[in-house]
Amino acid sequence: MRLFAVKPLVGTLLGFSTLLSLAGCPPGADTASKAPVYSRVLKGSEVAVLTAPPLVPPPIKRSQPTKVVVNLEVKEEKGRLADGVEYVFWTYGGSVPGSFIRIRQYDEVEFNLQNHPDNKMPHNIDLHAVTGAGGGAASSFTAPGHASKFSFKALNAGLYVYHCATAPVGMHIANGMYGLILVEPEGGLPPVDKEYYVMQGDFYTKGAYGEVGVQPFDMGKALQERPDYVLFNGSVGALVGDNAITAEVGETVRLFVGNGGPNLVSSFHVIGEIFDKVHQEGSASFGENIQTTLIPAGGAAWVEFKVDVPGTFIIVDHSIFRTFNKGALGMLKVTGEENKTIYSGKQEDGIYLPEGGAIQELPGERAKPVPAQRTKDERIAMGERIYQTICFACHQSKGQGVPGAFPPLANSDYLMADKERSILGVINGQSGPIEVNGQRFDGVMPAVTNITDDDVANVLTYVRNSFGNSGDMVTLAEVQAARAKKK
């Protein structure tokens, strides 16, 4: 194929058909298919479809590379970090993570980055899918109220992170400036039933986890790599409850998973599932039958698995305190018929009394500033999200508890008989025998230390008005009074 690099004079003397023959291409052959892939002639052009998480643009159907125009706007805007907690996110496309970009290998991408005039900071973009110095960062440095354009050829298939690379780089990333770009291989990806976009990030705030109000970024914590929040898709509960991703029994699910960091490595796991395929580091090659996969800061992977049984499958960072104490928890809700040969559910519940059993107890508790009064409906709505992230594992999705281990909250005579006792049980923990709905339970409930007094009021208002219970609102003043008694 070096003959195509011969000087134009030689081409004139030999004639174009002679050149084709010498190159192994008969006259009339598809020269584009014989040329180096990076020099193939593009066919047409299109504007990229961009989606906010957890949605993914549709698979690419065309068989040829084309020119793809990507229009991405940077916006600095206040948003929800957790219930009662706000943060000024720096975003690509108005979401954290930023808009999902889907292109094809050997596409030529015209990238237009717009920095909204209301923003305060200059920004740029470094796409790990770009072959070129800075990944586009130097070419896309953009002041507020300006727009930049550059182009690149997508030479390598895979799933890649993009992020801001404007100084201080770590601060821009920590404020939410990251996302994923998928470069499909020439033949595309095998079809699946569901595709979703999940990206982890760590956040550093002046206040501790759950401390209410608008929380500013804390550079000191970031330098020490001590995040207050570790989150999927930018906020506590972003993939929980009504926001959970869904599938039907028998469907194959593909999750495009990234880790924006800026500091922590993710141990990505779906409880109750085994990944049929894991494309580690976002590459075309894959491993099979994998339980947990490491995703470095600034890295990505995609996982595929068939869902065989119904249920709520919990998505976690298996550095597990991040999940239950810092927010890295999501849900995949699968509906359909049960298959008892694959998973039976509990078949027997007996008594086991070992000698010298010991149960962990979490020490300490933390009171934090709290907001103004809320309505009962507000507390129920906020309490549901707290329940699904903290209480769900023990007391179960419908408050039914676990027989012999965790008492039911559904239709609970014990819960509803004494409001103050319930409050103290949450903030102090509880141990020893109790009787609930005529059944005896003897165990330990550790104090819940990672929520505010306001959240205690929210979650207790929710459980006292759910699962067949009907009660009044638990107020902030009641929780504060109960905590004062403890002191």
C-alpha positions as CSV (number, residue, x, y, z in Angstrom):
1,M,0.0,0.0,0.0
2,R,3.0,2.3,0.0
3,L,2.4,3.0,-3.7
4,F,-0.4,5.4,-2.6
5,A,2.4,7.6,-1.1
6,V,4.3,7.9,-4.5
7,K,4.7,11.4,-5.8
8,P,1.8,12.7,-8.0
9,L,4.1,12.6,-11.1
10,V,4.5,8.9,-10.8
11,G,0.7,8.5,-10.5
12,T,0.4,10.5,-13.7
13,L,2.9,8.4,-15.6
14,L,1.6,5.0,-14.6
15,G,-2.1,5.8,-14.6
16,F,-4.6,5.3,-11.8
17,S,-5.7,1.8,-12.8
18,T,-2.1,0.7,-13.0
19,L,-1.5,2.0,-9.5
20,L,-4.5,0.0,-8.3
21,S,-3.2,-3.2,-9.9
22,L,0.3,-2.8,-8.4
23,A,-1.3,-2.2,-5.0
24,G,-3.4,-5.4,-5.3
25,C,-6.6,-3.6,-6.0
26,P,-8.3,-4.4,-9.3
27,P,-10.0,-1.6,-11.2
28,G,-13.4,-0.8,-9.8
29,A,-12.6,-2.2,-6.4
30,D,-13.6,-0.5,-3.1
31,T,-10.5,1.5,-2.5
32,A,-11.8,2.8,0.8
33,S,-11.8,-0.8,2.3
34,K,-8.2,-1.2,1.2
35,A,-6.9,2.1,2.5
36,P,-5.6,2.6,6.0
37,V,-8.6,2.9,8.3
38,Y,-7.7,6.4,9.5
39,S,-7.8,7.7,5.9
40,R,-11.1,6.2,4.7
41,V,-13.6,8.5,3.1
42,L,-16.3,9.6,5.4
43,K,-19.9,9.2,4.4
44,G,-22.3,12.0,5.5
45,S,-22.5,13.7,8.8
46,E,-24.7,13.6,11.9
47,V,-25.2,15.4,15.2
48,A,-24.4,13.1,18.2
49,V,-27.3,12.1,20.4
50,L,-26.3,12.9,24.0
51,T,-28.1,11.5,27.1
52,A,-28.0,12.2,30.8
53,P,-27.4,9.3,33.2
54,P,-28.6,6.6,33.6
55,L,-29.7,6.7,30.0
56,V,-27.5,5.7,27.0
57,P,-27.9,6.8,23.4
58,P,-29.1,4.1,21.0
59,P,-26.7,1.7,19.3
60,I,-25.1,2.9,16.1
61,K,-26.6,1.2,13.1
62,R,-24.5,2.6,10.2
63,S,-21.7,0.5,8.8
64,Q,-19.4,3.3,7.7
65,P,-17.6,6.0,9.6
66,T,-19.0,9.5,9.3
67,K,-18.5,13.0,10.6
68,V,-20.1,13.4,14.0
69,V,-20.8,16.8,15.5
70,V,-20.8,16.9,19.3
71,N,-22.3,20.0,21.0
72,L,-21.6,20.0,24.8
73,E,-22.4,22.9,27.1
74,V,-20.7,23.5,30.5
75,K,-23.0,24.7,33.2
76,E,-22.1,25.6,36.9
77,E,-25.3,25.1,38.8
78,K,-26.6,24.3,42.3
79,G,-28.1,20.8,42.7
80,R,-29.1,18.2,45.2
81,L,-26.2,16.2,46.8
82,A,-28.5,14.5,49.4
83,D,-31.7,15.3,51.1
84,G,-31.4,18.8,52.5
85,V,-27.8,19.1,51.1
86,E,-27.0,21.2,48.1
87,Y,-23.7,21.6,46.1
88,V,-22.6,23.8,43.3
89,F,-21.8,21.2,40.6
90,W,-19.7,22.0,37.5
91,T,-21.3,19.9,34.8
92,Y,-21.1,18.8,31.2
93,G,-24.6,19.0,29.8
94,G,-26.2,19.8,33.1
95,S,-25.7,16.4,34.8
96,V,-23.2,14.6,36.9
97,P,-21.8,12.6,35.3
98,G,-21.8,14.5,32.1
99,S,-23.7,13.6,28.9
100,F,-23.0,10.1,27.5
101,I,-21.4,10.4,24.0
102,R,-21.6,7.4,21.6
103,I,-19.7,7.3,18.3
104,R,-18.1,4.7,16.0
105,Q,-14.5,3.7,15.5
106,Y,-12.9,5.9,12.7
107,D,-15.6,8.6,13.0
108,E,-14.3,12.1,12.6
109,V,-15.6,14.1,15.5
110,E,-16.2,17.8,15.4
111,F,-16.3,18.8,19.1
112,N,-18.0,22.1,20.1
113,L,-17.6,23.0,23.8
114,Q,-19.7,25.9,25.0
115,N,-19.1,27.6,28.4
116,H,-22.3,29.2,29.5
117,P,-22.1,33.0,30.1
118,D,-23.4,32.7,33.6
119,N,-20.5,30.5,34.6
120,K,-17.6,31.9,36.7
121,M,-14.8,29.7,35.6
122,P,-13.0,28.8,32.4
123,H,-13.2,25.1,31.5
124,N,-12.0,22.6,28.9
125,I,-12.3,18.9,28.1
126,D,-9.8,16.0,28.0
127,L,-11.3,13.0,26.3
128,H,-9.3,9.8,26.9
129,A,-10.6,8.6,23.5
130,V,-8.5,11.3,21.7
131,T,-5.1,10.5,20.2
132,G,-3.3,13.8,20.6
133,A,-1.6,15.9,23.2
134,G,-3.9,16.8,26.1
135,G,-6.8,14.8,24.7
136,G,-8.3,18.0,23.4
137,A,-7.7,20.0,26.6
138,A,-5.4,22.7,25.0
139,S,-7.7,23.1,22.0
140,S,-10.8,23.5,24.1
141,F,-9.8,26.0,26.9
142,T,-12.9,28.2,27.0
143,A,-13.8,31.2,29.0
144,P,-17.4,31.9,30.2
145,G,-19.5,33.1,27.4
146,H,-17.3,31.6,24.7
147,A,-17.2,28.4,22.6
148,S,-14.3,26.3,21.2
149,K,-14.1,23.8,18.4
150,F,-11.6,21.1,17.6
151,S,-11.7,17.8,15.7
152,F,-10.3,14.3,16.2
153,K,-10.4,10.9,14.6
154,A,-11.6,8.1,16.8
155,L,-8.9,5.5,16.2
156,N,-9.5,3.2,19.1
157,A,-12.6,1.4,20.0
158,G,-13.5,1.2,23.7
159,L,-15.2,3.0,26.7
160,Y,-13.4,6.1,27.8
161,V,-13.6,8.8,30.5
162,Y,-13.6,12.4,29.7
163,H,-13.0,15.2,32.2
164,C,-12.1,18.8,32.7
165,A,-8.3,19.5,32.7
166,T,-8.3,23.2,33.7
167,A,-6.2,24.0,36.8
168,P,-6.7,23.1,39.5
169,V,-7.7,19.9,37.7
170,G,-8.6,17.9,40.8
171,M,-11.1,20.6,41.9
172,H,-12.8,20.7,38.5
173,I,-13.2,16.9,38.5
174,A,-14.3,16.8,42.2
175,N,-17.1,19.2,41.3
176,G,-18.5,16.7,38.8
177,M,-16.7,17.4,35.5
178,Y,-16.5,13.9,34.1
179,G,-18.4,11.6,31.8
180,L,-18.1,8.7,29.4
181,I,-17.6,8.4,25.6
182,L,-18.2,5.1,24.0
183,V,-16.4,4.4,20.7
184,E,-18.1,1.4,19.2
185,P,-16.0,-1.1,17.2
186,E,-16.6,-1.3,13.4
187,G,-19.0,-4.1,13.8
188,G,-20.8,-2.6,16.7
189,L,-21.6,-4.2,20.0
190,P,-23.7,-7.4,20.4
191,P,-27.3,-6.5,21.0
192,V,-28.7,-6.6,24.6
193,D,-32.0,-5.8,26.1
194,K,-31.1,-2.9,28.4
195,E,-28.2,-0.5,28.6
196,Y,-27.5,1.9,31.4
197,Y,-24.9,4.6,32.4
198,V,-23.4,4.5,35.9
199,M,-20.5,6.6,37.1
200,Q,-18.9,6.8,40.5
201,G,-17.3,10.0,42.0
202,D,-16.0,11.1,45.3
203,F,-17.1,14.5,46.8
204,Y,-15.4,16.6,49.4
205,T,-17.5,19.1,51.4
206,K,-16.9,21.5,54.3
207,G,-19.7,19.8,56.3
208,A,-19.8,16.1,57.2
209,Y,-22.0,13.6,55.5
210,G,-25.6,14.7,55.7
211,E,-24.9,18.2,57.1
212,V,-27.6,20.3,55.6
213,G,-27.4,23.5,53.5
214,V,-25.2,24.5,50.6
215,Q,-21.9,22.7,51.1
216,P,-18.7,24.2,49.5
217,F,-15.8,22.2,48.2
218,D,-13.1,21.4,50.7
219,M,-9.6,21.3,49.2
220,G,-8.0,20.1,52.4
221,K,-10.1,16.9,52.5
222,A,-9.5,16.4,48.8
223,L,-5.7,16.6,49.2
224,Q,-6.0,14.0,52.0
225,E,-8.3,11.9,49.9
226,R,-11.0,11.9,52.7
227,P,-14.3,12.2,50.8
228,D,-17.6,12.8,52.7
229,Y,-19.6,11.3,49.8
230,V,-18.9,8.5,47.4
231,L,-21.7,8.5,44.9
232,F,-23.2,6.9,41.8
233,N,-24.5,9.5,39.3
234,G,-23.8,12.5,41.4
235,S,-26.2,12.3,44.4
236,V,-27.4,10.1,47.3
237,G,-30.3,8.0,46.0
238,A,-29.7,8.8,42.3
239,L,-30.3,5.1,41.5
240,V,-32.7,4.2,44.3
241,G,-36.4,3.8,44.6
242,D,-38.3,5.5,41.7
243,N,-34.8,6.3,40.2
244,A,-33.7,2.6,40.2
245,I,-32.8,1.0,36.8
246,T,-35.1,-1.8,35.7
247,A,-35.1,-5.1,33.8
248,E,-37.3,-8.1,33.2
249,V,-36.4,-11.7,34.0
250,G,-34.6,-13.2,31.0
251,E,-33.2,-9.9,29.8
252,T,-29.5,-9.1,29.3
253,V,-28.3,-5.9,31.0
254,R,-25.2,-4.0,29.9
255,L,-23.9,-1.4,32.4
256,F,-21.4,1.2,31.1
257,V,-19.5,2.0,34.3
258,G,-17.0,4.8,34.8
259,N,-15.1,6.2,37.8
260,G,-14.5,10.0,37.7
261,G,-12.6,9.9,40.9
262,P,-10.8,12.2,41.4
263,N,-9.1,10.0,44.0
264,L,-10.7,6.6,44.9
265,V,-10.6,3.3,43.0
266,S,-14.0,1.6,42.7
267,S,-14.7,-2.0,43.5
268,F,-17.8,-2.3,41.4
269,H,-20.3,-5.1,42.4
270,V,-23.9,-6.0,41.9
271,I,-25.2,-8.0,44.9
272,G,-26.9,-11.2,43.8
273,E,-25.5,-11.2,40.3
274,I,-22.3,-12.5,38.5
275,F,-21.1,-10.6,35.5
276,D,-21.2,-12.9,32.5
277,K,-18.7,-10.5,30.8
278,V,-16.5,-7.7,32.1
279,H,-14.7,-5.5,29.6
280,Q,-11.9,-4.4,31.9
281,E,-10.5,-1.0,31.4
282,G,-13.2,-0.4,28.8
283,S,-11.5,-2.6,26.2
284,A,-13.0,-4.8,23.5
285,S,-11.6,-8.0,25.2
286,F,-13.4,-9.4,28.2
287,G,-13.3,-11.7,31.1
288,E,-16.1,-14.1,32.1
289,N,-18.0,-15.0,35.3
290,I,-16.6,-12.1,37.4
291,Q,-18.0,-11.1,40.8
292,T,-16.3,-7.7,41.4
293,T,-14.3,-5.5,39.0
294,L,-11.8,-2.8,39.9
295,I,-12.3,0.5,38.1
296,P,-9.5,3.1,38.6
297,A,-10.0,6.8,38.9
298,G,-10.2,8.0,35.3
299,G,-11.1,4.5,34.1
300,A,-14.1,2.6,32.8
301,A,-15.5,-0.8,32.2
302,W,-18.6,-2.3,30.9
303,V,-20.3,-5.4,32.3
304,E,-23.0,-7.6,30.9
305,F,-25.2,-10.2,32.7
306,K,-28.5,-12.0,32.1
307,V,-31.0,-11.6,35.0
308,D,-32.5,-15.0,35.8
309,V,-34.7,-14.2,38.9
310,P,-36.7,-11.3,40.1
311,G,-35.7,-9.0,43.0
312,T,-34.0,-5.8,43.9
313,F,-30.3,-6.2,43.2
314,I,-28.1,-3.7,45.1
315,I,-25.3,-1.9,43.2
316,V,-22.4,-1.1,45.4
317,D,-18.8,-0.1,45.7
318,H,-17.6,-3.1,47.6
319,S,-15.3,-0.9,49.7
320,I,-18.5,-1.3,51.7
321,F,-18.6,1.5,54.1
322,R,-18.7,3.8,51.1
323,T,-22.0,2.1,50.2
324,F,-23.8,2.2,53.5
325,N,-22.2,5.3,55.0
326,K,-21.2,7.6,52.1
327,G,-23.9,7.0,49.5
328,A,-22.5,4.6,46.9
329,L,-25.6,2.5,46.5
330,G,-27.9,1.9,43.6
331,M,-30.7,-0.5,42.7
332,L,-31.6,-2.7,39.7
333,K,-35.2,-3.8,40.1
334,V,-36.0,-7.0,38.2
335,T,-39.6,-8.1,37.7
336,G,-40.9,-11.4,36.4
337,E,-41.6,-15.0,37.4
338,E,-39.6,-16.7,40.1
339,N,-37.4,-19.6,39.3
340,K,-37.0,-21.8,42.4
341,T,-34.4,-24.0,40.8
342,I,-32.1,-21.1,40.6
343,Y,-32.9,-19.4,43.9
344,S,-35.3,-20.9,46.4
345,G,-35.6,-18.1,48.9
346,K,-35.6,-19.1,52.6
347,Q,-36.6,-22.8,53.0
348,E,-36.3,-23.3,56.7
349,D,-35.9,-21.1,59.8
350,G,-34.6,-22.8,63.0
351,I,-33.0,-21.9,66.3
352,Y,-29.3,-21.7,66.6
353,L,-27.7,-20.9,70.0
354,P,-23.9,-20.9,69.8
355,E,-21.7,-20.2,72.8
356,G,-20.1,-16.8,73.2
357,G,-21.6,-15.1,70.2
358,A,-20.5,-11.5,69.6
359,I,-22.1,-8.8,67.5
360,Q,-20.4,-5.7,66.3
361,E,-21.6,-2.4,67.7
362,L,-20.9,0.9,66.0
363,P,-19.6,3.5,68.5
364,G,-20.5,7.2,68.8
365,E,-23.1,9.4,67.2
366,R,-23.1,12.9,65.7
367,A,-25.6,15.7,65.9
368,K,-25.6,18.2,63.1
369,P,-27.4,21.5,62.3
370,V,-30.8,21.0,60.9
371,P,-33.2,22.9,58.6
372,A,-36.5,24.6,59.2
373,Q,-39.7,22.6,59.9
374,R,-41.1,20.3,57.2
375,T,-44.5,19.1,56.4
376,K,-45.5,15.5,57.0
377,D,-45.6,14.7,53.3
378,E,-42.1,16.1,52.9
379,R,-40.8,14.0,55.7
380,I,-42.4,10.9,54.3
381,A,-40.9,11.5,50.8
382,M,-37.4,12.2,52.2
383,G,-37.7,9.4,54.7
384,E,-38.4,6.8,52.0
385,R,-35.0,7.6,50.4
386,I,-33.2,7.3,53.7
387,Y,-35.0,4.0,54.4
388,Q,-33.9,2.6,51.0
389,T,-30.3,3.5,51.6
390,I,-29.8,2.6,55.3
391,C,-32.6,0.5,56.7
392,F,-33.5,-1.6,53.6
393,A,-30.9,-4.4,54.1
394,C,-32.2,-5.4,57.6
395,H,-35.8,-4.5,57.6
396,Q,-36.4,-5.4,53.9
397,S,-38.3,-3.6,51.1
398,K,-41.8,-4.0,52.5
399,G,-40.8,-3.6,56.2
400,Q,-41.3,-7.3,56.7
401,G,-37.9,-7.8,58.5
402,V,-36.1,-11.1,58.7
403,P,-37.7,-13.8,60.8
404,G,-35.6,-14.6,63.9
405,A,-33.2,-11.8,63.1
406,F,-34.7,-8.4,62.4
407,P,-38.1,-7.4,63.6
408,P,-40.8,-6.3,61.2
409,L,-41.7,-2.7,60.8
410,A,-44.9,-3.5,58.9
411,N,-48.0,-3.3,61.1
412,S,-45.6,-3.1,64.1
413,D,-47.2,-2.8,67.5
414,Y,-43.8,-2.2,69.1
415,L,-43.0,0.7,66.7
416,M,-46.3,2.4,67.0
417,A,-46.7,2.1,70.8
418,D,-44.0,4.5,71.9
419,K,-42.7,7.3,69.6
420,E,-39.9,8.4,71.9
421,R,-38.7,4.8,72.3
422,S,-38.5,4.5,68.5
423,I,-36.5,7.7,68.3
424,L,-34.1,6.5,71.0
425,G,-33.7,3.2,69.2
426,V,-32.4,4.9,66.1
427,I,-30.1,7.4,67.7
428,N,-28.8,5.2,70.6
429,G,-29.1,1.8,69.1
430,Q,-30.9,-1.0,71.0
431,S,-30.1,-4.4,72.3
432,G,-31.8,-7.1,74.3
433,P,-35.1,-9.0,73.9
434,I,-38.2,-7.3,72.6
435,E,-41.6,-8.6,71.4
436,V,-43.0,-7.4,68.1
437,N,-46.4,-8.6,66.9
438,G,-46.3,-11.6,69.4
439,Q,-42.8,-12.7,68.3
440,R,-39.6,-12.5,70.4
441,F,-36.4,-11.0,69.0
442,D,-33.1,-10.7,70.8
443,G,-30.4,-9.0,68.9
444,V,-28.5,-5.7,68.4
445,M,-29.5,-2.7,66.4
446,P,-26.4,-0.4,66.2
447,A,-26.9,3.4,66.6
448,V,-27.4,5.0,63.2
449,T,-24.5,7.6,63.3
450,N,-24.4,8.9,59.7
451,I,-27.7,10.8,59.5
452,T,-28.9,14.1,61.0
453,D,-31.6,14.6,63.5
454,D,-33.7,15.9,60.7
455,D,-33.2,12.6,58.8
456,V,-34.1,10.6,61.9
457,A,-37.4,12.5,62.0
458,N,-37.8,11.9,58.2
459,V,-37.2,8.1,58.3
460,L,-39.4,7.5,61.4
461,T,-42.2,9.6,59.9
462,Y,-41.9,7.4,56.8
463,V,-42.0,4.0,58.6
464,R,-44.7,5.1,61.0
465,N,-46.9,6.0,58.0
466,S,-46.0,3.0,55.7
467,F,-46.2,-0.8,55.6
468,G,-49.7,-0.7,57.1
469,N,-48.8,1.7,59.9
470,S,-50.7,4.9,60.4
471,G,-49.3,7.6,62.7
472,D,-48.5,11.2,63.2
473,M,-45.3,13.1,62.1
474,V,-42.1,12.7,64.1
475,T,-40.8,16.3,64.5
476,L,-37.3,17.7,64.6
477,A,-38.0,19.0,68.1
478,E,-39.0,15.5,69.3
479,V,-35.8,14.0,68.1
480,Q,-33.7,16.8,69.6
481,A,-35.5,16.4,72.9
482,A,-34.9,12.6,72.9
483,R,-31.2,13.1,72.1
484,A,-30.9,15.6,75.0
485,K,-32.2,13.0,77.3
486,K,-29.5,10.6,76.2
487,K,-26.9,13.2,77.1
